[in-house]
Amino acid sequence: MGIENFVIRFDNPSGGYYAGQIVSGIVQFSTTKPYNSDGVFIRYMGRADVHWTETRTTGTGENRRTETIHYSAHEVYFDQKLCLYSPPGGNLQPYNYSFPFSMQLPMHIPSSFIGTVGKIFYQVKANVHRSGMHMATNVALPFSVVSIKDLNLYPQLQNPVTMKNNKTFGALFWKSKPLTAQLSINKQAFVSGENILVSGLINNESDVKIKECELKLIKNVQYYARGSSRRDKVTVYKCTQPSIEKESQANWVNVPVFVPCLPPSGLDGCNIITTDYILLVRIVPPGVRFALELTFTITIGTIPFRQQLGPPPPMPGSAGAGYAPMPGPTGPGYAPMPSGGGAGYAPMPSGAGAGYAPMPAGNNYGYAPPPPGAPGGYAAGPSAPYPACEAGPVPEKPPIPGNSSFPSAPSTDPSAPPSAPVLPPYGDIQPTYGVYLGDSNEPPAYDSLFKGSPSNKEDEDDGGKNYQPKYPSFNIPPK
């Protein structure tokens, strides 16, 4: 056999990261006999894909034709390929190998997202490449990115908002007295884990009994491609309130509507997928009569209002209002390096747009010169599928043939790269990471999601076809 127990492990067990944080971990595999290899490579990738089809019929009679039109669009936020290790003599000796890696995420990238016809996806892919015509051995592991949408930048959204609407039943001489609803929500912006609190009065002066009252939190998703767009609507949470008798009233006081784990409003940083949210209240009469509806615009963020949590603790250094500082130094274009450096620590791409660290002059193909202690040999020009790397030292520990056990996480060696922290917004409130699976509680099948879409096979998410993004959820005590 060749490569065995090939895995990628993140230092952060949740696999969820805020934009700007450090994604670090280890690549592990074992060999029980010499294995011909050009090197061990790692690739960091973040991208968005959209694809849907529409049918169009033209002509009449015998000239009638139906054609299928494909709409697709793609964005790449980063795509970095680095050499972790090149074995001397082109052979991996029998051994349990472990290579640390680390990269700092750009600040202005969108949150991970999975939709019906589009996705925003991030992953780390490791590759043991063989010379000649042999197939490489790959393993990929997706991770979740959460963009920083700080609700404290929108203080006006802390204010309550009130909506009022009314309607009558029947017509002309048989028109009923009005059904009137005046409802308010406690604020207009929330984070996952909170409750939207609905209060107000529903006055049913009509002679029609109200069957039920529905409260729906709805996610609207807009996809863009080739000058066209598609809009999807998904109910992410629904609850009901009891019926209301004719000529009676219902007084609501803080009726809760839960906000599950959701991507933030807007998906800032993505130009081909956007999201927005509404709270829809429907007061439903029996039969075929139309419901009375009230609609509230809701903003979903990833950093809660500071006033809910009290003043933030003093932050060391210049980390910015309410944000935890990044560990270690962050020199121009480089993720923090462990003591002595090492291969596999990703430089930031050159000219990649807002949010990327500036690059020193003279780099090739978007890669900065390797930091001190890292192997040289970055290949210039886009024709190279992976950058070449020089032979590195054989690992110091003796080979252990047949031993396939690995630690679950890197040791506490102080020279190891720092684990990516979970960003604490304020005080002791820590987010937990969860997924929204909807009513079916089943992730979508990605084998059919992009059928017919043009794609680069090398870029496909072969390590996470059933992956569901994770989003931070906060347990904020009510005030």
C-alpha positions in Angstrom: 0.0 0.0 0.0 1.0 3.7 -0.4 -0.4 6.6 1.7 -2.5 5.6 4.7 -4.5 7.5 7.3 -4.3 10.7 5.2 -6.2 13.4 7.2 -6.3 17.2 7.8 -7.1 18.4 11.4 -7.9 22.0 12.4 -6.6 23.3 15.7 -10.1 24.9 16.2 -12.3 21.8 16.6 -15.5 23.8 15.7 -14.1 24.4 12.2 -15.7 27.9 12.3 -13.6 31.1 11.8 -14.4 34.8 11.6 -12.9 36.6 8.6 -9.4 37.8 9.5 -8.7 35.0 11.9 -6.0 32.3 11.4 -6.8 28.9 10.1 -4.2 26.5 11.4 -3.8 22.8 11.8 -1.8 19.7 10.7 -1.7 17.4 7.8 -1.0 13.8 8.8 -0.4 10.5 6.9 1.7 7.4 7.2 3.7 5.2 4.9 4.8 1.7 5.6 7.3 1.4 2.7 9.2 3.9 0.5 6.8 5.9 -1.6 7.9 7.8 -4.7 6.8 11.4 -4.4 7.7 14.9 -5.7 6.4 16.5 -2.5 3.6 17.2 -0.1 1.5 20.2 -1.1 -1.3 22.2 0.5 -3.9 24.4 -1.1 -6.2 27.0 0.5 -9.2 27.9 -1.5 -12.3 30.1 -1.1 -14.8 30.6 -3.9 -18.5 31.2 -4.8 -20.4 29.4 -7.6 -23.9 29.9 -9.0 -25.7 27.8 -11.6 -29.3 27.4 -12.6 -31.1 26.6 -15.8 -34.2 28.0 -17.5 -36.2 26.6 -20.5 -37.4 28.7 -23.4 -39.8 27.8 -26.2 -39.6 29.5 -29.6 -41.4 29.1 -32.9 -44.7 27.4 -33.7 -45.9 24.2 -35.3 -43.1 22.2 -36.8 -40.6 25.0 -36.0 -41.4 24.9 -32.3 -38.2 24.4 -30.3 -37.4 24.2 -26.6 -33.9 25.1 -25.4 -32.3 25.0 -22.0 -30.3 28.1 -21.0 -27.5 27.8 -18.4 -26.8 30.7 -16.1 -23.5 30.4 -14.1 -21.1 32.7 -12.3 -18.0 32.2 -10.2 -15.9 34.2 -7.8 -12.5 33.3 -6.3 -11.6 35.0 -3.0 -8.2 33.3 -2.5 -6.4 30.3 -4.0 -3.0 29.6 -2.6 -0.8 26.5 -3.3 2.3 25.8 -1.2 4.8 23.1 -0.7 4.9 21.6 2.8 7.7 19.1 2.2 9.9 17.6 -0.5 11.5 14.3 0.4 15.2 13.9 -0.3 15.8 11.7 -3.4 12.1 11.9 -4.3 11.1 9.1 -1.8 9.0 9.3 1.3 10.5 6.8 3.8 8.3 4.7 6.1 7.1 7.0 8.8 4.1 8.7 10.5 4.3 12.2 9.0 2.8 15.4 10.5 3.1 18.9 8.9 1.7 22.0 10.5 0.0 24.7 8.4 -1.4 28.2 9.0 -2.9 31.0 7.0 -4.7 34.2 7.9 -8.0 34.8 6.3 -8.6 38.1 4.5 -10.9 40.5 6.3 -13.4 41.2 3.5 -14.6 37.8 2.4 -18.2 36.7 2.6 -19.6 34.1 5.0 -19.9 30.5 4.0 -23.3 29.8 2.4 -25.2 26.9 0.8 -28.3 27.5 -1.2 -30.4 25.8 -3.8 -28.4 27.0 -6.9 -25.3 28.5 -5.3 -22.7 28.3 -2.6 -19.8 30.1 -1.0 -17.3 27.5 0.0 -13.9 27.3 1.8 -11.6 24.4 2.1 -8.0 23.2 2.7 -6.8 20.5 0.4 -3.6 18.4 0.9 -1.9 16.5 -1.9 0.9 14.0 -2.0 2.1 14.3 -5.6 3.8 11.5 -7.5 6.1 12.0 -10.5 5.3 10.7 -13.9 1.8 9.6 -14.8 0.8 8.4 -11.4 -2.3 9.7 -9.7 -1.8 12.0 -6.7 -3.3 11.3 -3.4 -5.6 14.0 -2.1 -7.6 14.8 1.0 -9.8 17.9 1.5 -11.5 19.4 4.5 -14.0 22.3 4.4 -14.3 25.0 7.0 -16.8 27.7 7.8 -16.1 31.4 7.5 -18.2 34.1 9.1 -17.9 37.6 7.9 -17.8 40.3 10.6 -21.2 42.1 10.5 -21.1 44.2 13.7 -24.5 45.4 14.7 -22.9 48.1 16.7 -22.2 49.9 13.5 -26.0 50.3 13.0 -27.2 51.8 16.3 -30.5 52.9 14.8 -31.5 49.3 14.4 -31.8 49.0 18.2 -35.0 51.0 18.1 -38.3 49.2 18.1 -40.5 49.5 15.1 -44.3 49.3 14.8 -46.5 48.3 11.9 -50.3 48.7 11.5 -52.7 47.2 9.0 -56.4 46.4 8.8 -58.9 44.7 6.5 -62.6 43.9 6.2 -64.4 40.8 4.9 -67.2 40.8 2.4 -68.2 43.5 0.0 -70.6 46.4 -0.4 -73.6 46.0 1.9 -72.2 42.8 3.4 -68.8 44.3 4.4 -67.8 43.4 8.0 -66.3 45.6 10.6 -62.5 45.8 10.4 -59.9 43.4 11.6 -57.0 45.6 12.9 -53.5 44.7 14.0 -50.9 47.0 15.5 -47.7 45.1 16.3 -44.1 46.0 17.2 -40.8 44.2 17.5 -38.3 45.1 20.2 -35.5 46.0 17.7 -34.6 45.5 14.1 -31.3 43.6 14.1 -30.4 40.3 15.8 -27.8 37.6 16.0 -28.4 33.9 15.8 -29.6 32.5 19.1 -31.7 35.5 20.0 -35.5 35.9 20.0 -37.4 38.5 18.1 -40.0 39.7 20.6 -43.4 40.7 19.1 -45.9 42.7 21.1 -49.1 44.5 20.3 -52.9 44.3 19.9 -55.0 42.5 17.4 -58.6 43.8 17.4 -61.1 41.6 15.6 -64.3 43.6 15.3 -65.6 41.5 12.5 -68.0 38.6 12.7 -65.4 36.2 11.4 -63.3 34.0 13.7 -59.6 34.1 13.1 -58.3 30.6 12.5 -54.7 31.2 13.6 -51.8 33.7 13.6 -48.6 32.7 11.9 -45.2 34.3 12.6 -42.5 33.4 10.0 -38.9 34.4 9.8 -38.1 34.3 6.0 -34.7 34.3 4.2 -34.7 35.8 0.7 -31.8 34.8 -1.5 -30.9 36.5 -4.7 -28.5 34.8 -7.3 -26.9 36.7 -10.2 -25.4 35.4 -13.4 -24.9 36.6 -16.9 -27.1 39.7 -16.4 -30.0 37.6 -15.0 -31.1 36.8 -11.5 -33.1 34.3 -9.6 -34.8 34.7 -6.2 -35.5 32.0 -3.7 -37.6 32.3 -0.5 -37.1 30.0 2.5 -39.0 30.0 5.8 -36.3 29.4 8.4 -38.5 29.5 11.5 -42.3 29.4 12.0 -44.5 29.6 15.1 -48.2 30.1 15.6 -50.5 31.8 18.1 -54.1 30.7 19.1 -57.2 31.6 17.2 -59.1 34.9 17.9 -62.9 34.8 18.4 -65.1 37.2 16.4 -65.7 40.6 18.1 -62.8 40.0 20.5 -59.1 41.0 21.0 -55.7 39.4 21.4 -53.0 41.2 23.3 -49.5 39.9 22.6 -46.7 40.5 25.0 -43.1 39.5 23.9 -44.2 36.6 21.7 -40.8 35.0 20.8 -39.6 34.2 17.3 -36.3 32.3 17.5 -33.4 33.2 15.2 -31.6 29.9 14.2 -28.0 29.6 13.0 -28.1 31.7 9.8 -25.7 33.5 7.5 -25.6 37.3 8.0 -27.7 39.7 6.0 -26.2 40.8 2.6 -23.4 38.3 2.4 -21.1 41.3 2.1 -18.1 40.6 -0.1 -20.0 38.4 -2.6 -21.3 39.9 -5.8 -23.3 36.9 -7.1 -25.3 35.9 -4.0 -27.1 38.2 -1.6 -29.5 37.5 1.4 -32.0 39.5 3.3 -34.6 38.6 6.0 -38.1 39.6 6.9 -40.5 38.7 9.7 -43.9 38.0 8.3 -47.0 38.0 10.6 -50.1 36.5 9.0 -53.5 36.7 10.7 -55.4 33.9 8.9 -59.2 33.8 8.6 -61.0 30.5 7.7 -61.8 29.5 4.1 -60.6 31.3 1.0 -60.4 34.8 2.6 -57.1 36.6 2.3 -54.9 36.9 5.4 -54.0 40.2 7.1 -50.2 40.6 6.8 -47.6 42.7 8.5 -44.0 42.6 7.3 -40.9 43.7 9.3 -37.4 44.0 7.8 -34.9 42.1 9.9 -31.1 42.4 9.8 -29.0 39.4 10.9 -25.5 40.1 12.2 -22.6 38.1 13.6 -21.5 40.5 16.4 -24.3 41.5 18.9 -25.1 44.9 20.2 -22.7 45.9 22.9 -25.3 47.5 25.1 -26.9 44.1 25.6 -23.7 42.7 27.0 -22.4 45.6 29.0 -19.2 47.5 28.2 -16.4 45.5 26.6 -13.3 44.6 28.6 -10.1 46.5 27.8 -8.4 44.8 24.8 -4.7 44.5 24.7 -2.9 46.4 21.9 -4.8 48.1 19.1 -7.3 45.3 18.4 -10.2 47.6 17.5 -13.4 48.2 19.2 -14.7 44.9 20.8 -12.5 42.6 18.7 -10.0 40.1 20.1 -6.5 40.7 18.8 -4.9 38.2 16.5 -2.2 36.2 18.1 1.4 36.7 17.2 3.0 39.0 14.7 1.4 39.6 11.3 4.2 40.9 9.1 3.4 42.2 5.6 1.5 39.6 3.8 2.3 36.7 6.1 0.3 34.7 8.6 1.9 34.5 12.1 4.9 32.1 12.0 5.9 29.6 14.7 9.4 29.8 16.2 11.9 29.1 13.4 9.4 29.3 10.6 8.7 26.4 8.3 7.0 25.5 5.1 3.2 25.6 4.7 2.6 29.0 6.1 0.6 30.9 3.5 1.5 34.3 2.3 -1.4 36.5 1.2 -2.0 36.8 -2.6 -0.8 39.9 -4.3 -3.3 42.4 -5.7 -6.3 40.3 -4.6 -8.4 43.3 -3.6 -9.6 44.9 -0.4 -8.8 43.1 2.8 -5.5 41.5 1.7 -2.3 42.5 3.4 0.1 44.5 1.1 2.7 42.4 -0.6 6.5 43.2 -0.8 7.8 43.9 -4.3 9.3 41.3 -6.4 7.1 38.3 -5.7 6.2 35.8 -8.4 2.7 34.6 -9.4 1.0 36.3 -6.5 3.2 34.6 -3.9 5.3 36.6 -1.5 8.9 35.5 -0.9 8.9 32.7 1.8 9.5 33.8 5.3 12.9 33.1 7.0 13.4 29.4 7.6 10.9 28.2 4.9 12.1 26.2 1.9 12.6 28.3 -1.2 11.8 27.4 -4.8 8.4 29.0 -5.5 7.7 28.6 -9.2 6.9 31.6 -11.3 4.2 31.7 -13.9 0.6 30.3 -13.9 1.5 27.2 -15.9 2.8 25.3 -12.8 0.0 23.5 -11.1 1.8 23.6 -7.8 4.9 25.6 -6.8 8.1 23.6 -6.8 9.8 23.2 -3.5 13.3 22.2 -2.5 14.2 19.1 -0.5 13.6 19.5 3.1 15.2 17.7 6.1 14.0 14.2 6.9 11.8 14.3 10.1 14.0 13.9 13.2 11.9 11.2 14.9 12.8 7.6 13.8 10.3 5.8 11.5 7.6 3.8 13.2 6.3 1.4 10.5 2.8 0.1 11.1 1.9 2.6 13.7 -1.1 4.5 12.3 -2.3 6.3 15.5 -2.1 10.1 15.4 -2.8 12.7 18.1 -6.3 14.3 17.8 -4.7 17.8 17.8 -1.2 19.3 17.8 0.7 19.1 21.1 1.3 22.0 23.4 4.7 22.6 21.9 5.3 26.4 22.3 6.9 26.5 18.8 3.6 25.3 17.2 1.4 27.8 15.5 -1.2 29.4 17.7 -4.7 27.9 17.5 -7.3 30.1 15.8 -9.3 31.6 18.7 -13.1 31.8 18.8 -13.6 35.6 18.6 -15.3 36.8 21.8 -17.4 39.8 21.0 -17.7 41.2 24.5 -17.4 40.1 28.1 -18.0 36.4 28.8 -20.5 35.8 26.0 -18.9 33.2 23.7 -20.5 32.1 20.5 -21.0 28.5 19.7 -21.1 27.2 16.2 -24.0 25.4 14.7 -25.7 24.6 11.5 -29.2 25.3 10.1 -30.7 22.1 8.6 -34.2 23.3 8.0 -37.3 21.2 8.4 -35.9 18.2 6.6 -32.8 18.0 8.8 -31.0 16.7 5.8 -28.1 18.4 4.0 -28.5 18.9 0.2 -26.9 16.5 -2.2 -24.2 18.4 -4.0 -23.7 15.8 -6.7 -26.8 17.2 -8.4 -26.6 20.8 -7.3 -24.3 22.0 -10.1 -25.1 19.4 -12.7 -24.2 20.9 -16.1 -22.2 23.7 -14.7 -18.8 24.3 -16.2 -16.2 23.8 -13.5 -12.5 23.0 -12.9 -12.4 19.4 -11.6 -9.4 20.3 -9.5 -11.4 23.0 -7.7 -14.4 20.8 -6.7 -15.1 20.3 -3.0 -14.3 16.6 -3.0 -13.8 16.6 0.7 -17.2 18.0 1.7 -20.0 17.1 -0.7 -22.4 17.0 2.3 -20.9 19.8 4.3 -23.1 22.3 6.0 -21.7 25.7 7.0 -21.5 26.6 10.6 -22.6 30.0 12.0 -22.0 31.5 15.5 -25.0 31.4 17.9 -25.2 33.5 21.0 -26.9 32.8 24.3 -27.6 36.3 25.4 -29.5 36.7 28.6 -32.6 38.9 28.2 -32.5 42.3 29.8 
